[in-house]
Amino acid sequence: MRAVSRRGLLGAGVGAAAALGTGGCGALGGDRGDGARPPGAGDGNPPGGGPGDGGGGGTRQGRPLGDGSTADTGKQPHQPARPAPLEPGQTPPQFVVFSWDGAGEVGNGLFPRFLDLARDHGAAMTFFLSGIYLLPESKKTLYRPPRNRPGASDIGYLTDAHIRETLENVGRAWLDGHEIGTHFNGHFCGGPGSVGNWTPDDWREEIDQAVKFVTEWKTHTGWTDLDPLPFDYRRELVGGRTPCLLGRDGLLPTAGRLGWRYDASSPGGLQVWPDKREGLWDLPLQAVPFPGHSFEVLSMDYNLLANQSKNSTQGVPSRYPGWRKQATEAYLAGFTRAYETNRAPFFIGNHFEQWNGGIYMDAVEEALKGMAGKKDVRLVSFRQLVDWLDAQDPKILEKLRSLGVGESPTGGWNAFLRA
């Protein structure tokens, strides 16, 4: 199929532009579409507690950092127990990571909707925040994107009201136990200024600015009536996903020097156990079965859309029910294939969008509900996953990596991991 045009999506109407302003990603080529916390296993506090206890949007007092935009409030609430190595013969957990590119609230209520869903099902997620979503458009020339003019961005700046809503939801997300990563800033996908052309120095400049916009939002907005974000972002930031899934070769050297622990930018990954690349865990979006087709599709809403309504975010409404069912079944098919065979961690990427009547948001919700509560299933953030991976015996991980896509362990898990 022909590639989806990002510019075409941006021109698809006001609603589409607002949706894509939260980080539409991915480049499609070929058929495939390029582009754990178990309930009760946390710190003893249920997700979404009352005010002041680190959940449900409550506040926590802490030590202000910098201009007071962020604060060190101590250990993050609602985290899993310290990970332990697998015992000989033990069945690995089935990890599932739901992640969100852009992670801004644009008035459609999707950010709090999925925070509520995660709370109700004991899930943790990763929110990749675009730094310019905390920078007022009136101050946009403070952003100096590499290889682009000052203030340029291929995603829109948020209104002041939406910046406030984003701050509220990002703070709540961290207090609810979710990870706040980065989706960087301007989201440049094409032309000479594309992130695909950036050098390690370009990426360092972009990351420094993304951190600055998060840690100095009070200076940039002039607002004094909002609480600080309840975390030290420089300490919390351990991974990200590049715009358009491009540019990781330039990013990885810089990410390694910054002490990051993983990268989630690789397209076209397979459902196998992850390995490290240049010292960082390589956690790619994965090809999953695409019901009704002989090819597979990348595990992200954007790529499902591109294989259903091509270059339109507003396809034929009569097809929405079928597309929603197909999207839900694609996610569940990928999950089931791993869960019933090699137990490779499963990754799903999303945006806070309302493409094709919001069917992809409904599909994600139904898929999560279909996975939650099953034996051995842990709905975790990327950071929680790499905590677990780092706690394992490297020889056990090497053994797990020997299993191909959809390959079950010979003799069952007891025999396979006891040998």
Residue, then its C-alpha position, 0 to 999 in steps of 0.5 A: m500500500r502507498a505510504v500515509s502522508r502525515r501532511g495529508l492527515l494534518g490537512a484532513g480537517v480541524g478535528a484531525a489536526a487537533a488529534l494529530g497534534t498529540g503526536g501522530c507517528g510512524a511511516l508505513g511501507g509494504d504490507r505490514g505497516d512500518g511506521a507489570r504491575p499485577p493487581g495487588a503487587g504494588d506498594g500496598n496502596p491501591p491505584g487512585g487513592g485519595p488526596g495527599d496519598g499519591g493517587g487520584g490527582g491528589t497532591r504531595q508536598g515535596r522539595p521544589l526544584g529549579d523555578g518550582s515547576t517540578a518538585d522532589t516528592g520522594k519515591q513514586p507511589h504504586q510501584p511493583a515489588r522489587p523484581a526477583p530473578l526467575e526461579p529454575g523452571q518458573t513460567p515467565p510473566q506476560f508483560v504488556v506495555f501500553s504507551w502513548d506518544g505526545a501525551g497531551e490533553v487537547g480537550n477530548g478527555l482521553f488522557p483522564r479516560f485512560l488514567d481511569l481505565a488503568r486505575d480500574h485494572g491495576a495497570a501502569m503505562t508509559f506516557f511519552l510527553s512532547g516537551i513543547y506541550l508545556l510551552p505557550e505558543s506565545k513563547k514558541t521561539l524559545y524552541r530552537p529545533p535542530r536543523n529547523r527555524p526557531g519555533a517551528s514544529d510539525i505538531g501544534y502548540l497547545t492552548d493555555a487551557h490545554i497546557r493546564e489540563t496536560l500539567e494536571n494529567v501528567g502530575r496525576a499520571w506519575l502519582d498513579g504510578h505511570e512513567i513519564g518518558t519523552h516524545f521530544n519536541g517538534h516531531f519533524c518527519g520529512g525534509p532536510g530537517s527530519v529527525g532521521n537526519w539528526t546527529p547525536d549532537d542534534w539529539r542532545e540539543e533536542i533533549d535538553q530543550a524537552v527537559k527545559f520545557v518540562t522543568e521550567w514551565k512556570t517561568h515560561t507561562g508565568w503561572t503561580d496558581l498551579d502545583p509543581l509536577p511531583f517528580d524530578y524529571r531529570r532523574e525520572l527520564v530513562g527512555g523515549r520514542t522518536p517522532c515517526l520512529l526515525g533517527r534512532d541511530g543518531l539518538l542512541p549514542t546520546a541516550g547512552r551518555l545520558g544514562w537512559r535505559y531503553d529506547a522504544s523507537s524501532p519500527g517493525g519489531l518481532q514478538v520475541w524477547p528483547d536484547k540491548r543495543e548500544g547498552l540500551w534495551d531495544l523495545p520496538l513496536q511489533a508486527v502482529p496478526f492483522p485479521g482478514h489479511s495474510f500480512e501483519v501490522l505494526s502494533m500502533d493505532y496510526n498503522l492500523l488506520a493507515n491499513q484501513s482508511k489509508n490517508s484519511t482520519q475520517g473514513v467511511p462511517s459505515r465501516y467504523p464498526g468493522w474496523r474497530k473490531q479488526a483493531t481490537e482483534a489485532y491487539l488481542a491476537g498479538f497478545t494471545r500469540a505471545y501469552e500462549t507461546n514464548r511469553a515475549p513482552f507485548f508493546i502497544g503504541n497509541h495517541f490521544e486521537q479520535w480518528n475514524g470516530g474514536i474507534y482505535m481508542d475503543a479498541v485499546e480499551e477493549a483489548l486492555k480489558g481482555m488482557a487484564g486479570k489473566k494469570d501471569v499477566r502484568l500491565v506495566s510501564f517500560r521502566q518497570l519492564v526494564d527493572w525486571l529485565d535487569a534483575q534477571d540472569p543473563k543466561i536465562l534471558e538468552k534462553l528466552r531469546s532463543l524462542g521465535v515468534g509464536e514458538s512454545p518452549t520445548g517440554g513446557w516452561n518447567a523443563f525449558l528453564r530448568a535445563 
